Amino acid sequence: MRKLTMELAARGIKTDVRAVWTFVHAEGLSFKKKIQPAEQDRPDVARKPLRWKAHQGRIDTSRLVFVDETLDQDQQGAAVAVGGRLASVSSHLRLSAIGRP
């Protein structure tokens, strides 16, 4: 929003960040990251996924090891009726469900 506010100021339009945000929000617009990073346009970077897909079938699946990194992550929120309260208990006891080697 600051960049947009500065761009408007450079064009002679006096405004502030809050006014720009209010306008953008009222119009139903949002600023999001580009879906594909620019470096993926480079030929050397674009080749890597193609090479990976071509060689995927040659992988010996009996040698694969899967690492579950979700153990320390809790759900950050959920849908709750307006005015309602999210009643949840954070639990890090999922290790027993997965098992230990």
N, C-alpha and C positions, 0 to 999 in steps of 0.2 A: 504494500500500500504506500510505503514511503517513496518508492521509486516512481509510482504513478503520480503521487502528490508533487514530487519534484519535477516530473515531466510537465504537469499542468502549469506549475509555476514558471517554468522556462518558456511556456507558450503564453504567459501573461494572465493566467487564470489563478486568482488568489483563493486558496482553500486550505483545509487542514486534513490530516489523516483520518480523523473521525468522520468528517463529512464525506470523504471519498469512500470509506468503508460502508457507511450507511447507504450511499447510492448503489454501490456494487451489490450489497446484500439485498436491497429492495428490488434490484433487477434480476435477482436469482443467479448471479454470476459468482464464480469462484476462481481462484488462481491455483493451478495444480502443476505439479512437476511434469515435464515432458515424459511420455510413456517410455520411449526408447532413448537411452543416453546417447549423446553425439558420438562418443568413442566407438559405439557399435557400428558406425558407418565406415570405419576403417577396415580395409580388406583383411588385414591380419587378424583383427578381432572377430570379424564376421565369419572367418573360416573355422574358428574353434568350435562353435556349436555344431556346425556341419560335420566336422571331423568326429566330434563326440557321438553324434547320432549314428554315423556310419560304423563306428567301432563298438557301439553299445552291445550288439548281439554277440560279440566275441568274449565278453566278460564272463569269467567262471563265477556263477552266483554263489557257489559254496564257499568262496573266499571273501564274500562281502561281509562287512561289519557295519551294523547300524547303530548310530549313537543318538540316543533320545535326549535332546537338550531342552525339553519342555518341562523338566522337573521343577525348576525354579521360577516358572512363569505361571502367574495366576491370571485368571480372567479379570480384565480391568473394568468391566461394566456389563450391564445387561439391560434389556428393555423392561421398563417399569412404568406403570400407569402414572400419569401426572399427579404429583402430590404424594405418591407412594414412596416407599423406602425399599432399597435393595437389601434384603436380608440374606447374607451368605457368610459362610465360614471359610477362611483361607486354610487350605490343608497342604502340607508338604509331605504327606505320608504315602505318596504314590510309589515310592521305592518298593514297598512290600508287594504292591500289585504287579510290578514289573518283574521282580525277582533279582537276586544277585547271583553272579556266577560263582 
